[in-house]
Amino acid sequence: MQTLSFFVLACPLALATQGPPKPELPEPGFSNASVALGLGPTIVPETIARVLFTDLNGDGMPDLVVDRHRVFLNTMDELNREGAKRTPGRIFLEVPAEKTGLPEPAPSTLVVFADLDNDGHQDALITQYFESVAMQPGDAKGTAWYRGRGDGTFGPAQFLEGLPTSSTSAVAVGDVNLDGYLDVFLGNWYVRYGVSNLGYPNDLLWGDPSGKAPLFRRESLPGKSPRIFDVDEALPDFSTETDPDGRPTYGAMIADLDGMGGPEILELNYGRRWNRLWHQSKGNALWEDIGPASHFDGDLIRHGRYPQWAIEAFAKRVPPIEREPEAPFRSNGNTFDCSVGDVDNDGDFDILLTTIAHAWAGSSSDRSRILLQGEPLTFTQAPTLSLNRLGENPTGGNQGDLFGELADLDHDGRLDVLLSSGDYSDNQRLRIYLQESAGALTDRTAELGVDHDGSQQLSLADIDNDGDLDIAVGQTFNRFSAEQKSGRSPALKLLLNECSNAGSSLTIQLEGDGIHTNRDALGAVIRARLEGGQVLSRQLIGIGGHAGKQHAFTIHFGLGEAHLIQELTVIWPNRQHKQEVFRNVHPGAYTLREGGELKRRSQ
């Protein structure tokens, strides 16, 4: 154990009970700083659905990747351009496209960034998605990694060998077997969308530390080898009573939900199919889907019945459509995204699930919801934390929650909820729900100054090192009417959090040793015991969810009125479950290398 003392502002820490006065928490709010930070309309490409933060040049500040291939480095604004927040401020400067080495993506290409070879630089992992086609071997090269050079540029593509050709629609990264090298989970799509319920099996790629370059050993889940179907070949005859193994997966995440050190894999499925929660029992190398036992697979409404008004409406179409009740395996969610965090501050990790729901699909179509963990790996839906905007028996409308995230945006020590909704013509936008009292959410979007419709992928980072989480979010006008789109173009927004108060938050950037622990420290858990005994728990996930969702690799705590962390415990993601404990830590921004000192970062 290590006992550390720090200086905060100009006040020396003499005793654990002394320190600066408790901070007065500022009113939260957000301002659109895109133009001031160099991300104005002139740089926006035609497609800006995808945005993510990642530190590509290793300076500890989050850079921004727009549309999966345009790289903007977060640098000091020495010129103090007009609109900068401070002197000197920050500015995002684009790396010339011809120098990045990243290919221009296809419409549904997925791109994420992680240190796959433990050399200290973020590499690019690029997967391919193919819409509604039957593929033959050699039709597409699929998944590749590009070695990062540490300056926002990348080496040539190195395609992963031995992978079947399949249509990838989700990617998650983490160290599943805790061997010090990152593994990759690829969630795959339908074999032939609109024709069959059959989806390609998903691929778990085990990172192999035997070589200097990342090598991967493939395992398919749920364990059956994929078929490649000719475009004219009849697909297997799955009746409405059959639940084929392959489920179209739109989201995936690797997270240690039960705190036992071995991560689970969260598989989020489309087509109103059941989600899977893959778990390995201790000493058992076989994967087991505990989705049904844990209640992660879907909510409890499984009658599959369509509302009468929808049945009548479908019957009037030309040609008419008959709507019989769906079988149970087709009676739950179109789950897109998830987030993991301790929502109720009881030490267990809970789950936010976001879904697409249509009123015409009836009440058995799952809504976005929060699942609280009680007994290990057993979840219950929290009725007081409802995110259901449709109601139980709606007569119209959609709920298009594509992305979601748990984060403490107002520094009160309770996790809040971001919902990013788009792709539907009703009122889809970025929404922020604050957990203003334990176990209750309030939609505070308007009061926080947020007005962003057609909302798409979001990413969180502290872009200016002021202790709070800022938001980057994309935008599309899919299914918008001509009137809604008139005079507008989709625009990236970078929303600066105005809840800045370094005395009410703690941020930590971790670095594993690259031998026993992956360099990015993905999977690390930190628990902070505050004055009065309250314990806050956070987990570094970084990459996972829908469509390559990724946040800056930073663990963030809002501390409420606390001005001292009495005990900070870091649990590293390795087979030894190594722990490091620090005492009497003041709020602020820190870095920690495994086995080293907790160092304060300068602003």
N, C-alpha and C positions, 0 to 999 in steps of 0.2 A: 504494500500500500504506500501511496505517496501523499504527503500533506503539503499543499501549496498555498502560498499567500500571494496576493496581487495588489497592485495599486489601481484604484479606480478614480478617474479624473485626477485630482491632485491630492486625494485624501488617502493617507496610508492606513492599511488595515492592521490594527494592533491586536484586537481580540475578535473571536468569531462573532461575538454579540454586538460588535461595533461596525459601523459602515455608514454610507450615505443614507439620508432619509429615504423612506419608502417613496417610490415614484408615484406621481399622480398620472394615471393612465389617460393619454389623450383620446379624444374622440376619433374613431377610425374613419377613414375615407380614402378615396382613390382619385388620382388625376391622370389623364391621358398624356404621357410624356413622349409619345412616339416621335413627333417632329423634333422636339428639343434634344432627343437622344440620337438623332441621325437616322431615324427609321420612318421618315415621312413618306407621302404618297409616291414620290418619284422613284423610290427603290422597290416598290411593291411589284412582284411578278403577277402573272395572270392567275396563278393558283396560290392561295395563302391559307389553305385549310390546316396545314401542319406547321407547328412552331415548337422549338424546344431549346432549353438552356443546357449548356455543357461547357466545361472549362477545357478548351482545346489547346491553349498555349501555356497551361500550367502556372499561371500567375495568381491563382486563387480567386479570380473573378469570373463569374459566369458569362460566357459568350452566347451568341444566339445563332441558331440555324433555322433559316426560313425556307419553307417549301422543300425541305430534305436535301438541299444541295447548295444553298447560298449561305455563306459563312460571314458573320459579322462579329469582329473581335471587340470586346468591351475594354476600352482604353481610357486613360486620363485625357480630359479635354483641356490641353494646355492653352488653347486659344480662347477658352471660356466663351464658346459660341453663345449667341443670344438664346435665352431660354434655359440655359443650364441651371440646375438646381442650386449648385454651390460653386465656390471658387477654390480650386479648380473642380469642375464637374466631371461627368462621364460622357462618353460618346461611343457609339457603335460604328466601326469602320469596316467596310466590306473588303474581304479578300477577293482579288480579281478572279472571276469564274475560271479562267484558263489555268490558274495556278492551284486551285483547291484539289484537283484530282478526283472530285466527286462527279459521277455522271448525272446528266439531267434525268430526272426520274420519269417513269411511266406514271399514268394517272393514279395508280394504287400501290406504287412502290413504298415499302416501309424502310426507314433508316433510323438507327439508333447508334449511340456512341458510348463505348466502354473500353477499359484497358484490358483487352483480351489476352495479351502476352506479358503482362506485368512489367512493362518496360518504363512505366511512368507517363506514357502518352495515351490519349484517348484514340482508339481505333474506330473506324466506321464499319458497321454490320448492315448489309443491305440485302433485303429479301424481296421476292417478286410475288405479285398477286395477278392471277389471270381470270378475267371475268367470263363466266358462262361459256367456256370452251373445253373440249376434250383434248387432252394433251398426249403426245407421243414422246417417248424418250428422245432427248436431243432437241425438242422443240424450244426449250428455254434453258438457260444455264442456272437460274435460280439464285441460291444464297451465296454471297461472297463477303469477304472482309477486306478492308483497306487499311494498311498499317499507318497509324498517325505519326507525323513527324514532330509534333509538339509546337507547331506554329500556325495551325489552321489549315494545313495542307496534308495530303495523304498519298501513299504509294499506290501502285497499280492493283487492280482487282485480283484477288486470289480466291477462286471459287472452291467451295467445300466439296470434297469428293465423297461419293457414296450416298448422296441424298437422292431419294426418288423425286421425280418431277411432280410437284403438287402446287396447289394454289395457296400461298401463305397469306393469312389475313391478320395475324397477331404475332408479337414477339415479346418475350420476357427474358431478362438476363439476371443471373444470380449464381452463387456457388451452392449448388444443390447438395453435393456430397462433401462439402467443407474441406476440399483438398488444396485450397489455395488458388485454384484457377476457376475462372468464371465459366458457367454452363449456359446454354441457350435453349429455351423452349419455343418451338414454332407451332403456332395454332393455324390449322389449315381449314380450307373452305369446302363448299360443296364440290362433288365430282362434276355434277352438271346442274347448275342452279335452275330452279323452276321445273325440273323434270323428275327429280328423285330427292328423297330425304337423305340420301347417302352423302357423307362427307369424307374427305381424306383423313386417315389417322394422323394424329399430331406427332411431332418429332421432338424428342429430348436429345440434345447434343451435349454429351459429356466433354468438358474441356480436358485435354490430355497434356500434362506438364512435361512429357518426355522430350519434347522438341523446343527449339527456340521460337518457332512460329506456332500459333495455336492450332492444334490438331483436335478433331472432334470424333467421338465414337457415338453412333446413332442408336437410339432405342425408340421404338414407336409406342405410343400410348393411344388406345387401350391394348396394344400388343399384337395386333394383326397387321400383316404386310399389306401395303396399299396395292390396289389394282390400277392399271392404266387402261382406260376404256376408249376404244375407237369411237369417233364421232357418230358412226352409223350403228354401233353395237348397242343392243338392247341392254339396259341396266337391270340389275336384279329386281325382282318383283317384290318390293316391300309393301305389304298391305298397311292399311291405317292402324292395324293393331300391332305392328312390328316396330321395335325401337332399334334401328341399325346402330352398330358400334360407332361408326364415323359420324360425328356431330359437327356442324359448321361452327367454327370457333372465331369469335370476333374480338376476344380479349384474353389476356393471360397475365399471370403474375406469380413470382416466386417470393414467398414470405414465410417466416417462422411464426405460425399462428399460436401454437401451444407453448412456446417458450422452452421447448425441449432440445433446441439446437439443430434439429433436422428440418429444413424448410419443407413446407407443403407447396404444391403447385395448384394455383387457382385457374380453372378453365371456364371461360365465360362463353356461353353458346347462344347462337341465333336460332331462328326458325321456331321459337317458343319451345325449344328443347331444354332439357335439364342441364344445369351446370354440373361440372365435376370438381371434386376436391381430392386431389391425388396425395396420398399419404403413405409413407414407409414406416411400418412398425419397427421399433428398435430391434436390431439383430435380424431383420427380415428384409432382404433386398427386393422383394416383390412390391410393386405399387398396388395400392388398393384405392378404389373410388369410394370415399366416405361421404360423398355429397348427400345421399339420402339420409344416412344416420345422423349427420351433423346439421341437417336442414339448410344446407347451402345450395342444394340443387334447385330449389324454387319455393315459392310460398305454398301455403296449404290449400289454396283454391285450385282444384284440378278437374272440375266437371267438364271443361272444354265447351260449354254452351255459348252460342252467340246470342246477343240480345234480339228480341223479336223485331224491333225496328230495323236492325241491320239485315235480318233474314228477309224482311219484306223489301228492303231497298235492293238487295242483291237479286231478288227474284224479278225485279222490274228491269234489270239490265238486258241488253241485247248482245249476245244470247243470255238468257237468265242463268244465274249461278245458284246452285243449291248449297246451303250451308248446314250440314249435319254437325252435331257436336264432335269436337276433336277427341282423339284418343288421349289418355293421360300423358303419354310421352310428348304430346304436342300441345300441352295446355299450361305452359308456364311462360318463361320470359324470353324476350329478345334482349339478352343481356350484352351490353357493349363494354362497360368499363367498371373498374373497381378501385378502391383505395383502402388501405389498412392503417388503423390507428386506434389508440385507446380513447374511445369516445367518452366513456363514463369514469375514467381515471381510477379504475379498480385494479390496474396492473395487467389485465388481459387485453389482447389485441382484437378489435372489432372490425367490421367490414362495411363499407359503403358500396352498394351495387347500383349502377345506373342502367336504365332500360329504355327501349323504344316501346311505347304502348299506344294502341289505337282504340278509340271508344268502340268501334264496330267489332273488335275482337272479344269484348265482354270482360267480365270481372276476373276471369281466370288468367287473363293476360297480366303478368307481373308488373308492378310499379317499381320505380326507384325506391330504395329503402335502405335502412341501416340495420345490420344484424349485430346484436350484442352477444359476446361470448360469455357464457356462464360456466358450466362444467367444461373442462378442456375439450376443444373441438366440437362443441355443441352450441348452436346459435339460435337466438330467438329474435323475432322482429320487434323493434321498439315502437309502440304506437304513439308515444309522445314525441318521437323524432320523425314524424311522418313527412314525406316529400311528395305525397300524392296530390297532384293538382287536378286530376281528372275526376276524382271521387270514385265511389265504389260502383255506381251504375250510371255512367255518363251517357248522354244522348248525342255526342259528337265531339270532335277534336282529337288531338294527338298530344303525346308527351314524348318529345324527341330528345331525351337526355343521352347525348353521345359520350360525354366525358364528365367525370366528377372527381373531387379531391377533398380530403380531410386536411385541414390546416388551421392553426391558431392565428387568425388574421388580426385580432384586436388585443392579443397579449394578455388575456384574462386567465390563461391556464386551461381553457376548455377548447376542444377542437371544433371548428366551424366547418361548413359545407359549401363548396363551390359546385354548381351544376352548369355545365355548358351544353346548351340545347340548340339544335339547328336542323336543317334539311327538311323542315316541314313548314307549311304555309300559315300555320297558326302562330301564336305568340311565343316563338322560340328565341331565347336569348341567354346571356350569361347571368346567372343568379347567385346571390350570396346569402346564405342563411347563417346567422350568428347564433351560437349556443349561449344565450345571455344569462341563463340560469341552468343549473345542472339538469340535463334531460329534457330541455325544451328548445326548439329552434324557432327563430323569427326571420322572415324574409326581409332583409334590410337593404336590398339592392338599390332602390331609389335613393334612400338616405345616404348611402355610401358614395353616391355620385357615379354609379356604373350604369351605362346605357349602351348595350352592345347586342344587336340582334344577329341572326344567322351565325351564332357562335359555334366555333369549332374547337380544335385541339388547344389545350391550355398547358402552360408550364409555369412552375414557380421557382423563384430564386430571389436572393437578396442582391440586387444588381449594383447597389451603391454602398454596401457594407454598413448600413445604418441600423441593422438589427431586426428589420421586418421583412415580410415576404411580399415581393412584387409579382405581378401576373403578366405573362405574355399570352395572347389569345388570337387565334386566326378567325377568319370570317369567310363564309360563302353565301351566295344567294340562291342556292338550289331550291327549287319549287317556290321561289318568290314570284309574285305576280309582276307584270310589267309596271304597274303603278308603284309597287314597293321598290322596284329596282331603278325607277326613273331618276336620272341625274346622279346616280351613285355608283361607286366601284367598291368591291370588297377591300377592306383595309385591315392590316395588322394593327393591333393596339398593344401598347406596353403601359400597363396601369401601375403607377407608383403608389405604394402604400404610404399614406400620410400618418400612420400610427407610429411614426418614428419615435422611439424612446429607448435608448440603449440600456437604461436602467430597468426595463421590464421584459427583457428577452435574453436568451442565450442561444448562440449558434456555434456549431462545431463542425469543422471539416476534418474528416478522418483519413488516414493513410495506412493501409496494411503493410506488412513487411514484404509482401510479394513472394513469400516462400510458403509459410503456413496459412497466411491470410491473403485473399485477393487484394491487389493494390488499391482498388477503389473502395474496399471495406464494405461492399454491398452485403446486406444482411446483418450488419452490426446493430446491437440494441443498446440504448443508453437510458438509464433511469436516474432521475434527478429528485433527491429528497430535499424538500424545501423546509423553511422554518415552519414549525407547527406540525411537521410530520407528513404532510401531503407528498405523495410520490407521483411524478409524471413520467410516462414511458413513451419512447419514440423508437422507431426502427428505420434504418436506412435502406430503402428499396430502390429508388432512383429510376429504374426502367421497368415498365409493366403496365398493363391495362389495354386500352383500345388503340390500335393503329400506331404502335410504337410510342406511346405516351412516355415522356421522360422529363424529369425535373433535375435541377442542380443537385449534386451529391453533397447536400448539407443537412444536418439534423438541427431542427429549430424548436425551441421551447418558448412559449409565452409564459411569463412568470407571475402574472397578476401583480399583487402588491409586495411580493417577496423581493428582498434586496440581497439575499444570500442563498446559495445552494449549499446546504450543509454537507451533503454527500453526493457525489456524481460517480456512478458506476458504469463503466464501458465494458460491454460483453462483445468480444471480437468474434467474427464468424469463422471459426476454425475448429478442428476436431478436438482440441484441448479445451474449447470454450473459455479461453483465457479472459480473465477479468482484470481491469485496472480501476482503482478507486482513488478519487481525488476529493479533498475536503475543503470546505470554506472557499468556494468558488464564487466570485462575483459575476453579475450579469455582464454580457459583452460578447465579442466574437473571438473564437479561438480556433487553433489548429492542433491536431494531435497525431503524431506518428506513433505507431505501435511500439511500446516499450520506451517512449520518450516523454518529454515534459509537455504539459498543457500550456500552449503559448498563445498569448493575446495577439490578435491581429490589429494592425494599425488601420485606421479608417481611410 
